[in-house]
Amino acid sequence: MAPQPTELLQGTLDVLILKTLAWAPRHGYGIAKWLEDTTDDALVVEEGSLYPALYRMERKGWIEAEWGMSELGRKAKFYALTSAGRAHLKEEIAAWRRFSVAVTKVLGSNGRV
């Protein structure tokens, strides 16, 4: 069964984090900063949303964490994408593309505004 639209919306943060980690392992602040920079500050991820998502994805086996030193010389937990996370990301990207095409068809229809 295809995911319902609300499930797609609820999974948005997860897929954004997974995509961020596809580039390189990052600590929490680095993930949030990369998303903000990449979207010209259109997406701001608060700590209260970010860390629960990271812990949830770690429990699911999509990411793994390891302690290291940040660029500022502070101890930080770095998150990396696992092979299961990479496979899940591919599935989510495909689902988002289908969803985007469907929404574009509706919004581009010749109906009244």
Secondary structure, 3 states (H helix, E strand, C coil): CCCCHHHHHHCHHHHHHHHHHHHCCEEHHHHHHHHHHHCCCCCCCCHHHHHHHHHHHHHHCCEEEEEEECCCCCEEEEEEECHHHHHHHHHHHHHHHHHHHHHHHHHCCCCCC
